Amino acid sequence: MLRNVAAVLLDGVNPFELGVVCEVFGIDRSDDGLPVYDFAVVSAEGASVRASAGFTLQTEHGLDRLDAADLITVPAGVSYTSREFPPEMLDALRRAVDRGARVLSVCSGAFVLAAAGLLEGRRAAVHWKHAEELSRRYPHLTVEPDVLYVDEDPVITSAGTAAGIDACLHLVRKEQGPEVANRIARRMVVPPHRDGGQAQYIERPLPEPGGDSVAGVLVWMEQHLDEEVTVEQLAARALMSPRTFARRFQQETGTTPYRWILRQRVLLAQHLLERTDETVDAIAGRTGFGNAAALRHHFVRAVGTTPQSYRRAFRGPEAA
């Protein structure tokens, strides 16, 4: 069960990554009928912890508070990629996993879990900027550089910054169902689930329209999601050969034309389910899936729930 959650801090903790776990697990949303977690912020280095932004945090709990936690989160911090960690903190993390608790890192918090030996033989996610260093320092783990998070239960690791939100909501969805996760996401005003990996974010700004870019074709594709198109047709529109177009598309978007348009269709379906009363069949037609069965198949694979359940989660039980 996911009831008791602790965030363990070191000097140099990053405020945003700490805020992620506080936002998901530390807010009382019982007025919306959502679960309330017994949440605590724990210091591994004394009652006063200095955040990376220059302010100081006062905490009420020491490492002994971790012994009661079902989930221990480790937010990122300055110099986590190279510093030594308190042995008593690493011991507490190992004891937690041994007794059946989960641990979850955000960004460079993965270095703490690795130092505790909890990533040995496991796959792990970390910010793409730190992936090479994590692999170098801990060769017995497998870094997945192009994912938002990795669930190697009971150890969950996430990539940079906002990917911590994805990992936390994933765990809520896994333990308490998609409706709870979706409603928390709605309160946070974030997507309930994001597909894809870090390739979309690795030093790749949105392409500017031009002769060597697929930006213009992306705009056209987004405006014609209900149409069936081939790579050959898209390449002709971009004035490129199909092979050049496919390569350039991958470079600029981090994915293939088929996967890109499929994701855009699902996003449009989500938008229509949230904001209109159109039937699922009508939405399937508008989004290029053709029929409700095809929409449902791709929607479940991408979002983790059915179109009908998604609509109910966002618009209430009366929505069909």
Backbone hydrogen bonds, N-H to C=O, Kabsch-Sander energy under -0.5 kcal/mol:
donor,donor_aa,acceptor,acceptor_aa,energy
3,R,1,M,-0.8
5,V,3,R,-0.6
5,V,38,D,-2.0
6,A,71,L,-2.4
7,A,40,A,-2.4
8,V,6,A,-0.5
8,V,73,T,-2.5
9,L,42,V,-3.0
12,G,50,R,-3.8
13,V,10,L,-1.4
13,V,50,R,-0.6
14,N,76,A,-2.5
18,L,14,N,-2.0
19,G,15,P,-2.8
20,V,16,F,-2.0
21,V,17,E,-1.1
22,C,18,L,-2.0
23,E,19,G,-2.7
24,V,20,V,-2.1
25,F,21,V,-2.5
26,G,21,V,-0.5
26,G,22,C,-1.9
29,R,27,I,-0.9
32,D,29,R,-1.9
33,G,30,S,-1.7
34,L,29,R,-1.7
37,Y,35,P,-0.5
38,D,3,R,-2.9
39,F,37,Y,-1.3
40,A,5,V,-1.7
42,V,7,A,-3.5
42,V,40,A,-0.5
43,S,61,H,-2.2
44,A,9,L,-2.5
45,E,46,G,-0.6
49,V,47,A,-0.5
49,V,57,L,-2.8
51,A,49,V,-0.5
51,A,55,F,-3.0
52,S,13,V,-2.7
54,G,51,A,-1.8
57,L,49,V,-3.6
59,T,47,A,-2.8
59,T,57,L,-0.5
61,H,41,V,-0.8
65,R,62,G,-2.0
66,L,63,L,-1.7
67,D,64,D,-1.2
68,A,65,R,-1.3
69,A,66,L,-1.2
70,D,4,N,-2.8
71,L,4,N,-1.8
72,I,102,R,-2.2
73,T,6,A,-3.3
73,T,71,L,-0.5
74,V,104,L,-2.9
78,V,12,G,-2.8
80,Y,77,G,-1.4
82,S,79,S,-1.6
83,R,79,S,-2.4
89,M,86,P,-0.8
90,L,86,P,-1.9
91,D,87,P,-2.5
92,A,88,E,-1.8
93,L,89,M,-2.0
94,R,90,L,-2.1
95,R,91,D,-2.6
96,A,92,A,-1.9
97,V,93,L,-2.0
98,D,94,R,-2.3
99,R,95,R,-1.8
100,G,97,V,-1.4
101,A,96,A,-2.7
102,R,70,D,-2.9
103,V,154,P,-2.4
104,L,72,I,-2.6
105,S,156,I,-2.3
106,V,74,V,-2.2
107,C,105,S,-0.5
107,C,158,S,-0.8
107,C,159,A,-1.0
109,G,106,V,-2.0
110,A,107,C,-1.9
111,F,108,S,-1.7
112,V,109,G,-0.9
113,L,109,G,-1.5
114,A,110,A,-2.5
115,A,111,F,-2.1
116,A,112,V,-1.6
117,G,114,A,-1.5
118,L,113,L,-2.2
119,L,113,L,-0.5
120,E,117,G,-0.7
121,G,140,H,-2.9
122,R,119,L,-2.4
124,A,142,T,-2.4
130,H,127,H,-2.2
131,A,127,H,-0.7
131,A,128,W,-0.6
134,L,130,H,-2.5
135,S,131,A,-2.2
136,R,132,E,-2.3
137,R,133,E,-2.5
138,Y,134,L,-2.0
141,L,138,Y,-1.5
142,T,122,R,-2.7
143,V,141,L,-0.6
144,E,124,A,-3.4
147,V,144,E,-0.8
148,L,196,G,-0.6
150,V,157,T,-2.9
152,E,150,V,-0.8
152,E,155,V,-2.6
155,V,152,E,-2.2
156,I,103,V,-2.6
156,I,154,P,-0.5
157,T,150,V,-2.1
158,S,105,S,-1.0
159,A,148,L,-2.7
163,A,160,G,-2.4
164,G,161,T,-2.2
165,I,162,A,-1.1
166,D,162,A,-1.3
167,A,163,A,-2.2
168,C,164,G,-2.4
169,L,165,I,-2.7
170,H,166,D,-2.2
171,L,167,A,-2.1
172,V,168,C,-2.2
173,R,169,L,-2.8
174,K,170,H,-2.4
175,E,171,L,-2.4
176,Q,172,V,-3.4
177,G,173,R,-1.4
181,A,177,G,-1.8
182,N,178,P,-2.9
183,R,179,E,-2.2
184,I,180,V,-2.2
185,A,181,A,-2.4
186,R,182,N,-2.2
187,R,183,R,-2.0
188,M,184,I,-1.9
189,V,185,A,-1.0
189,V,186,R,-0.5
190,V,185,A,-2.1
200,Q,197,G,-1.1
201,Y,198,Q,-2.3
202,I,198,Q,-1.0
203,E,201,Y,-1.4
213,S,210,G,-1.5
218,L,214,V,-2.3
219,V,215,A,-2.0
220,W,216,G,-1.9
221,M,217,V,-3.0
222,E,218,L,-2.4
223,Q,219,V,-1.4
224,H,220,W,-0.7
224,H,221,M,-1.0
225,L,222,E,-0.6
227,E,224,H,-1.7
229,V,227,E,-0.5
234,L,230,T,-2.3
235,A,231,V,-2.9
236,A,232,E,-2.1
237,R,233,Q,-1.8
238,A,234,L,-1.7
239,L,236,A,-0.9
240,M,235,A,-2.8
245,F,241,S,-3.0
246,A,242,P,-2.4
247,R,243,R,-2.0
248,R,244,T,-2.8
249,F,245,F,-2.9
250,Q,246,A,-2.0
251,Q,247,R,-2.0
252,E,248,R,-2.2
253,T,249,F,-2.1
254,G,250,Q,-2.0
260,W,256,T,-2.6
261,I,257,P,-2.5
262,L,258,Y,-2.2
263,R,259,R,-2.3
264,Q,260,W,-2.3
265,R,261,I,-2.1
266,V,262,L,-2.0
267,L,263,R,-2.5
268,L,264,Q,-2.3
269,A,265,R,-2.3
270,Q,266,V,-2.7
271,H,267,L,-2.2
272,L,268,L,-2.5
273,L,269,A,-2.6
274,E,270,Q,-2.2
275,R,271,H,-1.9
276,T,272,L,-1.9
283,I,279,T,-2.4
284,A,280,V,-2.4
285,G,281,D,-1.8
286,R,282,A,-2.2
287,T,283,I,-1.9
288,G,285,G,-0.8
289,F,284,A,-1.7
290,G,284,A,-1.7
291,N,289,F,-1.0
295,L,291,N,-2.2
296,R,292,A,-2.9
297,H,293,A,-2.3
298,H,294,A,-2.2
299,F,295,L,-2.8
300,V,296,R,-2.6
301,R,297,H,-1.7
302,A,298,H,-2.0
303,V,299,F,-3.2
304,G,299,F,-0.7
304,G,300,V,-1.5
310,Y,306,T,-2.6
311,R,307,P,-2.4
312,R,308,Q,-2.2
313,A,309,S,-2.3
314,F,310,Y,-1.7
315,R,311,R,-2.5
316,G,312,R,-2.1
319,A,316,G,-1.7
